[in-house]
């Protein structure tokens, strides 16, 4: 057994009774929480547990079950319709040139807002013995150049198992990019071992999308694990979920983005929380996300500004949202405001007067593309006629 596996097995809290023993019966009502626990299992690793400073804080909100998970208003079990875009087990093919590949059914710590809670934690729903059809699908679909390994958390697999996936994917000529979606650097940083870092370098380019929701998650141990990954040549990005009571504050988000960049992690996405049944209490209004992006753009480095997206319910894919900066666009000008709210005008390129039969001597000789194309076609037709006459 590896050291990280021993830590996971012996140090994690995975029952309500252990949780009550840790935080007190006055804070954990075992019987009241039993239905939520039965609906979606719980595990909190030592690293995640250390991040909880007090009852009700942002980390507590993310990992400790609550009876609010049982309140279903407009939540949907498979809110992104991943199963509808799944041609074979463990593959979701939604976008033209990339595919999601579920390779692990389990996580180190289970996030209560998980969009895939209908499957995660259940090996029967992310089967580990049905990969042949997945690899065959990837081989046959030559348009797929980018494969995202997810789950569960792929980093919960052994190095030997991970290398099997890397080998199989690298044997498919049209697959250029392998990505790993993992929260292991926050929940079980010990998993990023020297052995893994040495092995993964044989299969580059391999990227990793990490997942941090709060600046306090970037502990010294987490940052050290990110450093090991960077030194192994793995480009790192971060996908953050906008969560009520966790990070729905512009100052918190800015600090998170700054700490990520210091750890050589590029902020990639801020997601609106999905309309997933069991996680509705984490949702904010969309306006809160726009407020956060407006507080980031221009007020800090562009490197620290991720895309704010809604993963469209029903399988529509990621849709980026931006604050309203543009006030008006017409053929002459664009009127907009900058990050400070100041108003500016940008002049559109002026149409060449030559197209209208006259030339403004003070303007450069610019011919619109469509007019130039017509002119060239006419010359070609005229040339052919002359040659055959």
C-alpha positions as CSV (number, residue, x, y, z in Angstrom):
1,X,0.0,0.0,0.0
2,X,1.3,3.4,-1.0
3,X,1.8,6.1,1.7
4,X,-1.0,8.2,0.1
5,X,-3.4,5.3,0.1
6,X,-2.6,4.6,3.8
7,X,-3.3,8.3,4.6
8,X,-6.6,8.1,2.7
9,X,-7.7,4.9,4.4
10,X,-6.6,5.5,8.0
11,X,-7.0,9.3,8.3
12,X,-10.2,10.1,6.5
13,X,-13.6,10.7,8.1
14,X,-16.1,8.7,6.1
15,X,-19.0,8.1,8.6
16,X,-21.4,10.5,10.3
17,X,-20.4,9.0,13.6
18,X,-16.8,9.9,13.1
19,X,-17.9,13.4,12.0
20,X,-20.0,13.8,15.2
21,X,-17.0,12.6,17.3
22,X,-14.8,15.2,15.6
23,X,-17.1,18.2,15.7
24,X,-19.6,17.3,18.5
25,X,-23.1,16.0,18.5
26,X,-24.4,19.6,18.9
27,X,-23.1,20.3,15.4
28,X,-23.7,16.9,13.8
29,X,-27.2,15.4,14.1
30,X,-26.4,11.9,12.9
31,X,-30.0,10.8,12.4
32,X,-31.1,14.0,10.7
33,X,-28.2,13.8,8.3
34,X,-28.6,10.1,7.5
35,X,-30.8,10.5,4.4
36,X,-28.3,13.0,2.9
37,X,-25.4,10.7,3.7
38,X,-27.3,7.7,2.1
39,X,-28.1,9.8,-1.0
40,X,-24.4,10.8,-1.6
41,X,-21.6,9.4,0.4
42,X,-19.1,11.4,2.4
43,X,-15.4,11.3,2.9
44,X,-13.1,14.1,4.2
45,X,-9.4,13.5,4.0
46,X,-6.9,14.8,6.6
47,X,-5.8,17.6,4.3
48,X,-9.4,18.8,3.7
49,X,-10.2,18.4,7.4
50,X,-7.4,20.7,8.4
51,X,-8.8,23.4,6.2
52,X,-12.0,23.5,8.3
53,X,-11.3,26.2,10.9
54,X,-14.7,26.4,12.4
55,X,-18.3,25.1,12.0
56,X,-20.0,26.7,9.0
57,X,-16.9,28.1,7.4
58,X,-16.3,27.8,3.6
59,X,-14.6,24.4,3.8
60,X,-17.3,23.1,6.2
61,X,-19.9,24.1,3.7
62,X,-18.1,22.2,0.9
63,X,-17.6,18.9,2.6
64,X,-20.1,18.4,5.5
65,X,-23.5,17.0,4.6
66,X,-26.6,19.1,5.3
67,X,-30.3,18.5,5.3
68,X,-30.6,21.2,2.6
69,X,-29.3,18.5,0.1
70,X,-32.8,16.9,0.4
71,X,-34.6,20.1,-0.7
72,X,-35.2,19.7,-4.5
73,X,-36.7,22.8,-6.1
74,X,-35.6,22.8,-9.8
75,X,-32.6,20.6,-9.5
76,X,-32.0,17.9,-12.0
77,X,-30.2,14.6,-11.4
78,X,-28.2,14.8,-14.6
79,X,-28.4,18.6,-15.1
80,X,-25.9,18.7,-18.0
81,X,-27.4,15.7,-19.8
82,X,-24.0,14.0,-19.8
83,X,-25.6,10.6,-20.2
84,X,-27.5,11.9,-23.3
85,X,-24.1,12.6,-24.9
86,X,-22.6,9.3,-23.9
87,X,-22.3,7.0,-27.0
88,X,-20.5,4.2,-25.0
89,X,-19.9,3.7,-21.3
90,X,-17.6,6.2,-19.7
91,X,-17.4,8.5,-22.7
92,X,-19.2,11.9,-23.1
93,X,-18.7,13.4,-26.5
94,X,-20.3,16.8,-26.6
95,X,-17.8,19.1,-28.4
96,X,-16.5,18.5,-31.9
97,X,-12.8,17.8,-31.1
98,X,-12.7,16.6,-27.5
99,X,-14.2,14.0,-25.3
100,X,-14.7,13.4,-21.6
101,X,-13.4,10.0,-20.4
102,X,-14.6,8.9,-16.9
103,X,-11.8,6.6,-15.6
104,X,-12.4,6.6,-11.8
105,X,-15.6,6.3,-9.8
106,X,-14.2,7.7,-6.5
107,X,-12.7,10.9,-5.0
108,X,-10.5,11.5,-2.1
109,X,-13.0,14.0,-0.6
110,X,-16.5,14.3,-1.8
111,X,-17.7,17.8,-2.5
112,X,-21.4,18.3,-1.6
113,X,-22.0,20.4,-4.7
114,X,-20.8,17.7,-7.1
115,X,-22.5,17.9,-10.4
116,X,-21.9,14.2,-11.0
117,X,-23.1,13.0,-7.7
118,X,-25.5,10.6,-9.4
119,X,-22.4,8.5,-10.3
120,X,-19.5,9.5,-8.2
121,X,-18.8,7.0,-5.4
122,X,-20.6,4.1,-7.1
123,X,-18.2,1.8,-9.1
124,X,-21.3,0.3,-10.8
125,X,-22.1,3.6,-12.5
126,X,-18.6,4.4,-13.6
127,X,-17.6,0.8,-14.3
128,X,-13.9,0.0,-14.3
129,X,-14.3,-3.1,-16.6
130,X,-15.8,-1.4,-19.6
131,X,-13.0,0.6,-21.1
132,X,-12.6,-1.4,-24.3
133,X,-15.6,0.2,-25.9
134,X,-14.3,3.6,-24.8
135,X,-10.9,3.2,-26.4
136,X,-12.5,1.8,-29.5
137,X,-14.8,4.8,-29.8
138,X,-11.8,7.1,-29.4
139,X,-9.9,5.2,-32.1
140,X,-12.8,5.4,-34.5
141,X,-13.5,9.1,-34.1
142,X,-10.5,10.8,-35.7
143,X,-11.9,14.2,-35.0
144,X,-11.2,13.8,-31.3
145,X,-7.8,15.4,-30.6
146,X,-8.2,16.2,-26.9
147,X,-9.3,13.8,-24.1
148,X,-10.1,14.9,-20.6
149,X,-9.7,12.1,-18.0
150,X,-12.2,12.7,-15.2
151,X,-14.4,10.8,-12.8
152,X,-14.5,10.8,-9.8
153,X,-10.8,11.7,-9.6
154,X,-8.4,10.0,-12.0
155,X,-5.6,10.6,-9.5
156,X,-7.2,8.1,-7.2
157,X,-5.9,5.4,-9.5
158,X,-2.5,3.8,-9.0
159,X,0.4,4.9,-11.1
160,X,0.3,1.5,-12.9
161,X,-3.4,2.1,-13.8
162,X,-2.8,5.7,-14.9
163,X,0.1,4.6,-17.1
164,X,-2.1,2.1,-18.8
165,X,-4.5,4.9,-19.8
166,X,-1.7,7.1,-20.9
167,X,-0.2,4.3,-23.0
168,X,-3.6,3.5,-24.6
169,X,-4.4,7.1,-25.4
170,X,-0.9,7.8,-26.8
171,X,-1.3,4.8,-29.2
172,X,-4.1,6.7,-30.9
173,X,-2.5,8.9,-33.5
174,X,-5.1,11.7,-33.7
175,X,-5.2,12.3,-29.9
176,X,-2.8,15.2,-29.3
177,X,-3.7,16.4,-25.8
178,X,-4.4,14.5,-22.6
179,X,-5.9,16.4,-19.7
180,X,-6.5,15.3,-16.1
181,X,-9.3,16.8,-14.1
182,X,-8.4,16.5,-10.4
183,X,-8.9,18.0,-7.0
184,X,-6.2,15.8,-5.5
185,X,-3.7,18.6,-4.9
186,X,-6.1,20.2,-2.4
187,X,-7.5,17.0,-0.9
188,X,-4.6,14.6,-0.9
189,X,-1.4,16.4,-1.9
190,X,0.6,13.4,-0.9
191,X,-0.7,11.6,-4.0
192,X,1.6,13.8,-6.2
193,X,4.6,11.5,-5.7
194,X,8.0,11.7,-7.3
195,X,7.2,8.3,-9.0
196,X,4.1,9.8,-10.7
197,X,5.9,12.9,-11.8
198,X,8.6,10.8,-13.4
199,X,6.2,8.5,-15.1
200,X,3.9,11.2,-16.5
201,X,6.7,12.9,-18.4
202,X,6.9,10.0,-20.8
203,X,3.4,10.9,-22.2
204,X,3.4,14.7,-22.7
205,X,1.7,16.9,-23.5
206,X,-0.3,16.1,-20.4
207,X,-2.3,19.0,-18.7
208,X,-4.0,19.1,-15.4
209,X,-7.0,21.2,-14.4
210,X,-7.0,21.6,-10.7
211,X,-10.0,22.7,-8.6
212,X,-9.7,25.3,-5.9
213,X,-12.6,27.3,-4.6
214,X,-11.1,29.3,-1.7
215,X,-7.7,30.8,-1.1
216,X,-7.4,28.9,2.2
217,X,-7.2,25.7,0.2
218,X,-3.8,26.6,-1.1
219,X,-2.0,25.3,1.9
220,X,1.8,24.8,1.9
221,X,1.3,21.1,1.2
222,X,-1.0,21.9,-1.7
223,X,1.4,24.4,-3.2
224,X,4.3,22.0,-2.8
225,X,2.3,19.4,-4.8
226,X,1.5,21.9,-7.5
227,X,5.2,22.7,-7.6
228,X,6.1,19.1,-8.2
229,X,3.6,18.9,-11.1
230,X,5.0,22.1,-12.7
231,X,8.5,20.8,-12.5
232,X,7.3,17.6,-14.2
233,X,6.3,19.8,-17.1
234,X,2.5,19.6,-16.6
235,X,0.7,22.9,-17.4
236,X,-1.8,23.7,-14.6
237,X,-5.1,25.4,-14.8
238,X,-7.9,25.9,-12.2
239,X,-11.6,25.4,-12.5
240,X,-13.5,27.2,-9.7
241,X,-17.2,26.9,-8.9
242,X,-19.1,29.9,-7.7
243,X,-20.6,28.8,-4.4
244,X,-22.9,30.6,-2.0
245,X,-21.3,31.0,1.4
246,X,-17.9,29.9,0.1
247,X,-16.5,32.3,-2.5
248,X,-19.3,34.6,-3.5
249,X,-17.3,37.7,-2.7
250,X,-15.1,39.6,-5.1
251,X,-12.3,40.0,-2.5
252,X,-12.2,36.3,-1.8
253,X,-12.1,35.5,-5.5
254,X,-9.3,38.0,-6.2
255,X,-7.2,36.6,-3.4
256,X,-7.8,33.1,-4.8
257,X,-6.7,34.0,-8.3
258,X,-3.6,35.8,-7.0
259,X,-2.6,32.7,-4.9
260,X,-3.2,30.4,-7.8
261,X,-0.9,32.5,-10.1
262,X,1.8,32.5,-7.4
263,X,1.6,28.7,-7.4
264,X,1.9,28.7,-11.2
265,X,-1.7,27.7,-11.8
266,X,-3.6,29.7,-14.5
267,X,-7.2,30.5,-13.5
268,X,-9.3,28.9,-16.3
269,X,-13.0,28.9,-15.5
270,X,-15.4,30.2,-12.8
271,X,-18.5,28.1,-13.2
272,X,-21.9,29.0,-12.1
273,X,-23.1,26.2,-9.8
274,X,-25.0,23.7,-11.8
275,X,-28.7,23.0,-11.3
276,X,-28.0,19.6,-9.9
277,X,-30.4,18.0,-7.5
278,X,-28.9,18.0,-4.0
279,X,-26.7,21.0,-4.6
280,X,-29.2,23.8,-5.1
281,X,-28.4,25.6,-1.9
282,X,-25.0,26.5,-3.2
283,X,-26.3,28.5,-6.2
284,X,-26.0,32.2,-6.4
285,X,-27.6,34.6,-8.9
286,X,-25.8,35.0,-12.1
287,X,-25.4,38.7,-11.3
288,X,-23.0,37.7,-8.5
289,X,-20.6,36.1,-11.0
290,X,-20.7,39.1,-13.3
291,X,-20.0,41.3,-10.3
292,X,-16.9,39.2,-9.5
293,X,-15.6,39.3,-13.1
294,X,-16.1,43.1,-13.2
295,X,-14.2,43.4,-9.9
296,X,-11.3,41.4,-11.5
297,X,-11.0,42.7,-15.0
298,X,-8.8,45.7,-15.2
299,X,-8.3,45.8,-11.4
300,X,-5.8,43.0,-11.5
301,X,-3.6,41.2,-14.1
302,X,-5.4,39.6,-17.1
303,X,-3.6,36.4,-16.1
304,X,-5.8,36.4,-13.0
305,X,-9.1,36.7,-14.8
306,X,-10.7,33.4,-15.7
307,X,-13.7,32.9,-18.0
308,X,-17.0,33.1,-16.2
309,X,-19.3,30.4,-17.7
310,X,-22.6,28.7,-17.3
311,X,-22.5,25.0,-18.3
312,X,-25.8,25.2,-20.1
313,X,-28.5,22.9,-18.6
314,X,-29.5,20.0,-20.8
315,X,-26.1,19.7,-22.5
316,X,-25.7,23.0,-24.3
317,X,-22.0,23.3,-23.3
318,X,-20.1,26.1,-21.7
319,X,-21.4,29.6,-22.4
320,X,-19.1,32.5,-21.4
321,X,-20.7,35.6,-19.8
322,X,-19.3,39.1,-19.5
323,X,-20.3,42.3,-17.8
324,X,-21.9,44.9,-20.1
325,X,-19.0,47.0,-21.4
326,X,-20.3,47.8,-24.9
327,X,-23.0,50.4,-25.0
328,X,-23.4,50.7,-28.8
329,X,-22.0,49.4,-32.0
330,X,-22.7,50.9,-35.5
331,X,-20.9,51.2,-38.8
332,X,-19.0,54.3,-37.6
333,X,-18.0,53.6,-34.0
334,X,-18.1,51.5,-30.9
335,X,-19.1,53.2,-27.7
336,X,-18.0,51.4,-24.5
337,X,-16.9,51.8,-20.9
338,X,-13.7,50.6,-19.4
339,X,-13.2,48.8,-16.1
340,X,-13.5,52.2,-14.2
341,X,-16.8,53.0,-15.9
342,X,-15.2,55.7,-18.1
343,X,-16.8,56.1,-21.5
344,X,-14.8,55.8,-24.7
345,X,-15.4,55.8,-28.5
346,X,-13.5,53.6,-30.9
347,X,-13.8,54.6,-34.6
348,X,-14.7,51.8,-37.0
349,X,-12.5,51.5,-40.2
350,X,-13.9,53.9,-42.8
351,X,-15.1,52.4,-46.1
352,X,-12.9,53.4,-49.1
353,X,-14.4,56.1,-51.2
354,X,-13.0,54.5,-54.3
355,X,-15.7,51.9,-54.2
356,X,-18.2,54.7,-54.7
357,X,-16.5,56.3,-57.7
358,X,-14.4,58.9,-55.9
359,X,-11.2,58.9,-53.9
360,X,-10.5,60.9,-50.7
361,X,-6.9,61.8,-51.1
362,X,-6.5,62.0,-47.3
363,X,-7.6,58.4,-46.7
364,X,-5.5,55.3,-47.4
365,X,-6.4,53.3,-50.4
366,X,-8.4,50.6,-48.7
367,X,-10.9,48.4,-50.6
368,X,-13.4,46.2,-48.6
369,X,-12.7,42.5,-48.9
370,X,-16.0,41.7,-50.6
371,X,-15.5,44.5,-53.3
372,X,-11.9,43.4,-54.0
373,X,-13.1,39.8,-54.4
374,X,-15.7,40.8,-57.0
375,X,-13.1,42.9,-58.8
376,X,-10.8,39.9,-59.0
377,X,-13.5,37.6,-60.2
378,X,-14.4,40.1,-63.0
379,X,-10.8,40.4,-64.1
380,X,-10.6,36.6,-64.3
381,X,-13.8,36.3,-66.3
382,X,-12.8,39.1,-68.6
383,X,-9.4,37.5,-69.2
384,X,-10.9,34.2,-70.1
385,X,-13.3,35.9,-72.6
386,X,-10.5,37.8,-74.2
387,X,-8.4,34.7,-74.6
388,X,-11.1,32.8,-76.2
389,X,-12.4,35.6,-78.5
